Amino acid sequence: MAERVAVRDITNEEGRKLLSIVRRGSGSVVRWRRAQIVLWSAQRMDVPAIAKIAFTSEDRVREVIHNFNADGFDSLAARYSGGRPPKFTLPERREIKKVALSRPVDHNLPFSTWSLSKLAEFLVAEGVVDDISHEGLRVLLREEGVSFQVIKTYKQSTDPDFEAKKNRVLELCEIADGKAKPKKGQPHRRHLHGRVRTAEPPAPPGQAVGAEDRQG
């Protein structure tokens, strides 16, 4: 039988620090995610159970626990070069937008709408980005012309043409990334940027897209 992997005994102070990281839920998603795994292990949850609720592999859970046992809280930190927030490439930005415009159920996830924390965690878990903060994700989506409120209401749309519109947006993203070719009569790659934006759902009556972000 394989040896049970578990976090070492932690002090009350370490427990409070882990809880603080998890409850705050801001800053580095990597740090927050690793702190969750360590805290679950400290609560005597086994590796398969942690992997299931964290939507990650058992090997990844073991790695986080082993690293914490060896290096403590230093192992939770996302190691940025120079300590600066990461800058995302154009393909990464497109993939982030593509995932944001999809539905969680499209990825076999057990919830119906994205929150910033769930979306950021999924992007890191899937390797789309190494790390991204919740505020960094909000800013990136805003720069891409997608407000988070629009994402949530778009998923809940009762528009009978919802699926066709959503699939068209995702198709244009694939073409822009060079992963698919335009069908006969469709615009070439250099024309796609403006078309992708117009394929997004309209804002509610009397409200411009992103208006709620500007008010905040």
FIPA-587737 format. One line per 8 residues: number of its first residue (from 1); their letters; for each residue z, x, y of N, C-alpha, C, O. Coordinates in steps of 0.1 Angstrom, whole numbers, plus 5000, padded with zeros to 4 digits. Layout:
// FIPA-587737
NUM	a	Z X Y Z X Y Z X Y Z X Y | ...
***
This chain:
// FIPA-587737
1	maervavr	5000 5008 4988 5000 5000 5000 5000 5009 5012 5007 5019 5013 | 4992 5005 5022 4991 5013 5035 5004 5012 5042 5010 5002 5043 | 5007 5023 5049 5019 5023 5057 5018 5014 5069 5008 5013 5075 | 5029 5006 5071 5029 4997 5082 5029 5004 5095 5038 5013 5097 | 5020 5001 5104 5019 5008 5117 5027 4999 5127 5024 4987 5128 | 5036 5005 5134 5044 4997 5144 5048 5006 5155 5050 5018 5153 | 5051 5001 5167 5055 5009 5178 5070 5013 5175 5078 5006 5169 | 5073 5025 5180 5087 5030 5179 5097 5021 5186 5093 5012 5193
9	ditneegr	5109 5023 5183 5120 5015 5190 5119 5018 5205 5118 5030 5209 | 5118 5008 5213 5117 5010 5228 5131 5006 5234 5138 4997 5229 | 5133 5012 5246 5146 5009 5253 5144 4996 5261 5133 4991 5263 | 5155 4991 5266 5155 4979 5274 5146 4982 5287 5139 4973 5291 | 5147 4994 5292 5140 4997 5304 5125 4997 5301 5117 4992 5309 | 5121 5003 5290 5107 5003 5286 5102 4989 5283 5090 4986 5287 | 5110 4980 5277 5106 4967 5275 5104 4959 5288 5094 4951 5289 | 5113 4961 5298 5111 4955 5311 5098 4960 5318 5091 4952 5324
17	kllsivrr	5095 4972 5316 5083 4978 5322 5070 4972 5316 5061 4969 5323 | 5070 4971 5303 5059 4965 5296 5057 4951 5300 5046 4946 5303 | 5068 4943 5301 5067 4929 5305 5062 4928 5319 5054 4919 5323 | 5066 4937 5328 5061 4937 5342 5046 4939 5343 5039 4933 5350 | 5041 4949 5335 5027 4951 5334 5019 4939 5330 5009 4935 5336 | 5024 4933 5319 5017 4921 5313 5017 4909 5323 5007 4902 5324 | 5029 4907 5328 5031 4895 5337 5023 4896 5350 5018 4886 5355 | 5022 4909 5355 5015 4911 5368 5001 4908 5366 4995 4901 5375
25	gsgsvvrw	4995 4912 5355 4981 4909 5352 4971 4913 5363 4960 4907 5363 | 4974 4923 5370 4964 4928 5380 4962 4943 5378 4968 4949 5370 | 4952 4948 5386 4949 4962 5384 4941 4965 5372 4932 4957 5369 | 4943 4975 5364 4935 4979 5353 4936 4970 5341 4947 4967 5337 | 4925 4965 5337 4925 4956 5325 4928 4964 5313 4935 4959 5304 | 4924 4977 5312 4927 4985 5301 4942 4987 5299 4948 4986 5288 | 4949 4990 5310 4964 4992 5310 4971 4979 5306 4980 4979 5298 | 4966 4968 5312 4972 4955 5308 4970 4952 5293 4979 4947 5287
33	rraqivlw	4958 4954 5288 4955 4951 5274 4963 4959 5265 4969 4954 5255 | 4964 4972 5268 4972 4981 5259 4987 4978 5259 4994 4978 5249 | 4992 4974 5271 5006 4970 5272 5009 4958 5264 5019 4957 5258 | 4999 4948 5264 5001 4936 5255 5002 4940 5241 5011 4935 5234 | 4994 4949 5236 4994 4953 5222 5007 4960 5218 5013 4956 5208 | 5012 4969 5227 5024 4975 5224 5036 4965 5224 5045 4966 5216 | 5036 4956 5234 5046 4946 5234 5047 4937 5222 5057 4934 5217 | 5035 4933 5218 5034 4925 5205 5040 4932 5193 5047 4927 5185
41	saqrmdvp	5036 4945 5193 5041 4953 5182 5057 4955 5182 5064 4954 5172 | 5062 4956 5195 5076 4957 5196 5083 4944 5192 5095 4945 5189 | 5076 4933 5192 5082 4920 5188 5080 4918 5173 5081 4907 5168 | 5076 4929 5166 5075 4929 5152 5063 4921 5147 5063 4916 5135 | 5053 4920 5155 5040 4914 5150 5032 4925 5143 5031 4936 5148 | 5026 4921 5132 5019 4932 5124 5005 4934 5130 5000 4926 5138 | 4998 4945 5126 4985 4948 5131 4974 4938 5130 4967 4935 5139 | 4972 4931 5118 4962 4921 5117 4964 4909 5126 4955 4904 5132
49	aiakiaft	4977 4905 5128 4980 4894 5137 4977 4898 5152 4971 4890 5159 | 4980 4910 5156 4977 4915 5169 4962 4915 5171 4957 4911 5182 | 4955 4921 5162 4940 4922 5163 4934 4908 5165 4924 4907 5172 | 4939 4898 5158 4933 4885 5158 4935 4879 5172 4926 4873 5177 | 4947 4880 5178 4949 4873 5191 4944 4881 5202 4942 4876 5213 | 4942 4894 5200 4936 4903 5211 4921 4904 5210 4915 4910 5219 | 4915 4898 5200 4900 4898 5198 4895 4912 5198 4886 4916 5205 | 4902 4921 5190 4898 4934 5188 4899 4938 5174 4904 4930 5165
57	sedrvrev	4896 4951 5170 4897 4955 5156 4911 4960 5153 4919 4964 5162 | 4914 4960 5140 4927 4965 5136 4928 4980 5139 4939 4985 5142 | 4917 4988 5137 4917 5002 5140 4921 5005 5155 4928 5014 5158 | 4916 4996 5164 4919 4998 5178 4933 4995 5181 4940 5002 5189 | 4939 4985 5174 4953 4982 5176 4962 4994 5171 4971 4998 5178 | 4958 4999 5159 4966 5011 5154 4965 5023 5164 4975 5030 5166 | 4953 5025 5169 4951 5036 5179 4960 5035 5191 4967 5044 5195 | 4961 5023 5197 4969 5020 5208 4984 5023 5205 4991 5029 5213
65	ihnfnadg	4988 5018 5193 5002 5020 5189 5005 5034 5187 5016 5039 5192 | 4997 5042 5180 4999 5056 5177 5000 5064 5190 5008 5072 5192 | 4991 5061 5200 4990 5068 5212 5003 5065 5220 5008 5074 5226 | 5008 5053 5220 5020 5050 5227 5032 5057 5221 5041 5063 5228 | 5032 5057 5208 5043 5065 5201 5043 5079 5204 5054 5086 5205 | 5031 5085 5207 5030 5099 5210 5032 5103 5224 5039 5112 5228 | 5026 5094 5233 5026 5098 5247 5032 5088 5257 5032 5090 5269 | 5038 5077 5251 5045 5067 5260 5036 5060 5269 5024 5057 5266
73	fdslaary	5041 5058 5281 5033 5050 5291 5021 5057 5296 5012 5050 5301 | 5020 5070 5295 5008 5077 5299 4996 5072 5291 4985 5073 5296 | 4998 5068 5278 4987 5064 5270 4981 5051 5274 4971 5047 5269 | 4988 5043 5282 4983 5030 5287 4973 5031 5298 4965 5022 5300 | 4973 5043 5305 4965 5044 5317 4950 5046 5313 4946 5053 5304 | 4941 5039 5321 4927 5042 5320 4924 5055 5328 4928 5056 5340 | 4918 5064 5322 4916 5077 5328 4903 5078 5337 4893 5081 5332 | 4905 5074 5349 4894 5075 5359 4891 5089 5363 4901 5097 5365
81	sggrppkf	4879 5092 5366 4876 5105 5371 4880 5105 5386 4874 5097 5394 | 4889 5114 5390 4893 5115 5404 4901 5103 5408 4905 5102 5420 | 4905 5094 5399 4914 5083 5403 4907 5072 5410 4914 5063 5416 | 4894 5072 5411 4886 5062 5419 4882 5051 5409 4879 5053 5398 | 4881 5039 5415 4876 5028 5407 4862 5031 5402 4854 5037 5409 | 4858 5026 5390 4845 5029 5385 4834 5022 5393 4836 5011 5398 | 4822 5029 5393 4811 5023 5400 4801 5019 5388 4799 5026 5379 | 4796 5007 5389 4788 5001 5378 4773 5003 5381 4768 5001 5392
89	tlperrei	4766 5006 5370 4751 5008 5371 4745 4994 5372 4751 4984 5369 | 4732 4994 5376 4725 4982 5377 4724 4974 5363 4727 4962 5363 | 4722 4981 5352 4722 4974 5339 4736 4968 5336 4737 4957 5330 | 4746 4976 5339 4760 4970 5337 4762 4958 5345 4768 4948 5341 | 4758 4958 5358 4760 4947 5367 4753 4935 5361 4758 4923 5362 | 4740 4937 5357 4732 4926 5351 4739 4920 5339 4739 4908 5337 | 4745 4929 5330 4751 4924 5318 4764 4916 5321 4767 4906 5315 | 4771 4921 5331 4783 4914 5335 4780 4900 5340 4786 4890 5337
97	kkvalsrp	4769 4899 5348 4765 4886 5354 4760 4877 5342 4763 4865 5342 | 4753 4883 5333 4748 4875 5321 4759 4869 5313 4759 4858 5309 | 4769 4877 5310 4781 4872 5303 4788 4862 5311 4792 4852 5305 | 4790 4864 5324 4797 4854 5332 4790 4841 5332 4796 4830 5333 | 4777 4841 5331 4769 4828 5332 4768 4822 5318 4763 4811 5316 | 4773 4829 5308 4773 4823 5294 4786 4815 5292 4794 4815 5301 | 4787 4809 5281 4799 4801 5278 4807 4809 5268 4801 4815 5259 | 4820 4809 5268 4828 4816 5258 4825 4812 5244 4825 4820 5235
105	vdhnlpfs	4821 4799 5242 4818 4795 5228 4805 4802 5223 4803 4803 5211 | 4797 4806 5233 4785 4814 5228 4788 4827 5222 4780 4833 5214 | 4801 4832 5224 4805 4844 5218 4816 4842 5208 4824 4851 5204 | 4817 4829 5203 4827 4825 5193 4841 4827 5197 4850 4831 5189 | 4844 4825 5210 4857 4826 5216 4863 4812 5216 4856 4802 5218 | 4876 4811 5214 4883 4798 5212 4887 4791 5225 4898 4785 5226 | 4879 4792 5236 4883 4786 5248 4869 4782 5255 4859 4788 5252 | 4870 4772 5264 4857 4766 5269 4853 4772 5282 4841 4771 5286
113	twslskla	4862 4777 5290 4857 4783 5303 4864 4797 5305 4874 4800 5300 | 4857 4805 5313 4862 4818 5316 4873 4818 5327 4872 4810 5337 | 4883 4826 5326 4891 4830 5337 4888 4844 5341 4882 4851 5332 | 4892 4849 5352 4889 4863 5356 4895 4872 5345 4889 4882 5341 | 4907 4869 5341 4914 4878 5331 4907 4878 5318 4905 4889 5312 | 4903 4866 5313 4896 4865 5300 4882 4872 5301 4878 4879 5291 | 4875 4870 5312 4862 4876 5313 4863 4891 5314 4855 4898 5307 | 4872 4896 5322 4874 4911 5323 4878 4917 5310 4872 4927 5306
121	eflvaegv	4887 4910 5303 4891 4915 5290 4880 4916 5280 4878 4925 5272 | 4872 4905 5280 4860 4904 5271 4850 4915 5274 4845 4922 5264 | 4847 4918 5286 4838 4928 5290 4842 4942 5285 4834 4950 5281 | 4855 4945 5286 4861 4957 5282 4860 4958 5266 4856 4968 5261 | 4864 4947 5260 4865 4947 5245 4851 4949 5239 4850 4955 5229 | 4841 4943 5246 4827 4944 5241 4820 4957 5245 4809 4959 5241 | 4827 4965 5253 4821 4978 5257 4810 4977 5268 4803 4986 5270 | 4810 4966 5274 4801 4964 5286 4805 4974 5297 4796 4980 5303
129	vddisheg	4818 4975 5299 4823 4985 5309 4836 4991 5302 4842 4985 5293 | 4839 5003 5307 4852 5009 5302 4864 5003 5307 4874 5002 5301 | 4863 4998 5320 4875 4992 5326 4870 4985 5339 4860 4989 5345 | 4877 4974 5342 4874 4967 5355 4886 4958 5358 4892 4952 5350 | 4890 4959 5371 4901 4951 5375 4897 4937 5378 4885 4934 5379 | 4907 4928 5378 4903 4914 5381 4897 4912 5395 4887 4905 5396 | 4903 4919 5405 4897 4918 5418 4883 4925 5419 4874 4920 5426 | 4882 4936 5412 4869 4943 5411 4858 4934 5405 4847 4934 5410
137	lrvllree	4862 4926 5395 4853 4917 5389 4849 4906 5399 4837 4902 5399 | 4859 4900 5406 4856 4890 5416 4846 4895 5426 4837 4888 5430 | 4849 4907 5431 4840 4912 5442 4826 4914 5436 4816 4911 5443 | 4825 4920 5424 4812 4922 5418 4804 4909 5417 4792 4909 5420 | 4810 4899 5412 4804 4886 5410 4799 4880 5423 4788 4875 5424 | 4808 4882 5433 4804 4877 5447 4792 4884 5452 4783 4878 5458 | 4791 4898 5450 4780 4905 5454 4767 4902 5447 4756 4903 5452 | 4769 4897 5435 4757 4892 5427 4754 4878 5430 4745 4872 5424
145	gvsfqvik	4761 4872 5439 4757 4858 5443 4763 4847 5434 4758 4836 5434 | 4774 4851 5427 4780 4841 5417 4795 4840 5421 4802 4850 5418 | 4799 4829 5426 4813 4828 5429 4820 4823 5416 4814 4817 5407 | 4833 4826 5414 4839 4823 5402 4841 4808 5400 4840 4803 5389 | 4843 4801 5411 4844 4786 5410 4831 4780 5405 4831 4771 5397 | 4820 4786 5409 4807 4781 5404 4806 4784 5389 4800 4775 5382 | 4810 4795 5385 4810 4798 5370 4817 4787 5362 4812 4782 5353 | 4829 4784 5367 4837 4774 5360 4831 4760 5360 4831 4753 5349
153	tykqstdp	4826 4756 5371 4820 4742 5372 4807 4742 5365 4803 4731 5360 | 4799 4753 5365 4786 4754 5358 4788 4751 5343 4780 4744 5337 | 4799 4757 5337 4801 4755 5323 4804 4741 5320 4801 4736 5309 | 4810 4733 5329 4814 4720 5327 4804 4709 5332 4807 4697 5332 | 4792 4714 5335 4782 4705 5341 4778 4694 5331 4778 4696 5319 | 4776 4682 5337 4771 4671 5329 4756 4669 5330 4750 4660 5326 | 4750 4679 5337 4736 4679 5339 4728 4679 5326 4731 4688 5318 | 4720 4669 5323 4713 4668 5310 4704 4680 5308 4700 4683 5296
161	dfeakknr	4700 4687 5319 4691 4698 5318 4699 4711 5318 4693 4722 5319 | 4712 4710 5316 4721 4722 5316 4717 4734 5307 4715 4745 5312 | 4714 4730 5294 4711 4741 5285 4698 4748 5289 4697 4760 5288 | 4688 4740 5293 4675 4746 5297 4677 4755 5309 4671 4766 5309 | 4685 4751 5319 4687 4759 5331 4694 4772 5327 4691 4783 5332 | 4705 4770 5319 4713 4782 5315 4704 4792 5307 4705 4804 5310 | 4696 4787 5298 4688 4796 5290 4677 4803 5298 4673 4814 5295 | 4672 4796 5309 4663 4802 5318 4669 4814 5325 4662 4824 5327
169	vlelceia	4681 4812 5330 4688 4823 5337 4690 4835 5328 4687 4846 5332 | 4694 4832 5315 4696 4843 5306 4683 4850 5302 4683 4862 5300 | 4673 4842 5301 4659 4847 5298 4655 4857 5309 4649 4867 5306 | 4657 4853 5322 4653 4861 5333 4660 4874 5333 4655 4885 5337 | 4673 4873 5330 4681 4886 5329 4676 4895 5318 4675 4907 5320 | 4672 4890 5307 4666 4898 5296 4653 4904 5301 4651 4916 5298 | 4645 4897 5308 4632 4902 5313 4635 4913 5323 4628 4924 5323 | 4644 4911 5332 4648 4921 5342 4653 4934 5336 4650 4945 5342
177	dgkakpkk	4660 4933 5325 4665 4945 5318 4654 4951 5309 4657 4962 5303 | 4643 4946 5308 4632 4951 5300 4634 4948 5285 4627 4954 5277 | 4643 4939 5282 4646 4936 5268 4636 4925 5263 4636 4922 5251 | 4629 4918 5272 4620 4908 5268 4608 4908 5278 4609 4914 5289 | 4597 4903 5273 4585 4902 5282 4583 4888 5287 4585 4879 5280 | 4578 4887 5300 4575 4874 5305 4564 4867 5297 4555 4873 5292 | 4566 4854 5295 4556 4846 5288 4544 4844 5297 4545 4847 5310 | 4533 4841 5292 4521 4839 5300 4523 4829 5311 4528 4818 5309
185	gqphrrhl	4519 4833 5323 4521 4825 5335 4534 4827 5342 4536 4821 5353 | 4544 4835 5336 4556 4838 5343 4555 4850 5352 4546 4858 5349 | 4564 4851 5362 4563 4862 5371 4567 4875 5364 4574 4876 5354 | 4561 4886 5369 4564 4900 5364 4577 4904 5369 4584 4898 5377 | 4582 4916 5364 4595 4920 5366 4599 4922 5381 4610 4919 5385 | 4589 4927 5389 4592 4929 5403 4595 4917 5411 4600 4917 5422 | 4592 4905 5405 4594 4892 5412 4607 4885 5407 4610 4874 5412 | 4614 4891 5398 4624 4883 5391 4637 4881 5399 4644 4871 5397
193	hgrvrtae	4640 4891 5408 4653 4890 5414 4655 4877 5422 4666 4871 5420 | 4646 4874 5430 4647 4861 5437 4647 4849 5429 4654 4839 5432 | 4639 4850 5418 4638 4838 5409 4651 4836 5401 4655 4824 5399 | 4658 4846 5397 4671 4845 5390 4681 4837 5399 4688 4828 5394 | 4681 4841 5411 4691 4834 5420 4688 4819 5422 4697 4811 5422 | 4675 4816 5423 4672 4802 5425 4674 4794 5412 4675 4782 5413 | 4675 4800 5401 4677 4793 5388 4692 4789 5387 4695 4781 5378 | 4701 4795 5395 4715 4791 5394 4717 4777 5399 4709 4772 5407
201	ppappgqa	4728 4770 5394 4730 4756 5397 4734 4755 5412 4740 4764 5418 | 4730 4744 5418 4733 4742 5432 4748 4739 5434 4755 4735 5425 | 4753 4742 5446 4767 4740 5449 4769 4725 5451 4760 4718 5453 | 4782 4721 5450 4785 4707 5452 4781 4702 5466 4780 4710 5475 | 4778 4689 5468 4774 4684 5481 4784 4688 5492 4796 4687 5490 | 4778 4694 5502 4786 4697 5514 4793 4711 5513 4801 4715 5521 | 4790 4718 5502 4797 4731 5500 4786 4741 5496 4779 4739 5486 | 4786 4752 5503 4777 4763 5499 4782 4771 5488 4794 4772 5486
209	vgaedrqg	4773 4778 5480 4778 4786 5469 4786 4797 5475 4783 4804 5485 | 4798 4800 5469 4807 4810 5474 4816 4806 5485 4823 4814 5490 | 4815 4793 5489 4823 4789 5501 4838 4790 5498 4845 4794 5507 | 4842 4787 5486 4856 4788 5483 4861 4802 5484 4873 4805 5487 | 4852 4812 5480 4856 4826 5481 4858 4830 5496 4867 4838 5499 | 4849 4825 5504 4851 4829 5518 4863 4823 5524 4869 4829 5533 | 4867 4811 5520 4879 4805 5525 4891 4813 5521 4901 4813 5528 | 4891 4819 5508 4902 4826 5503 4903 4840 5510 4912 4848 5507
***
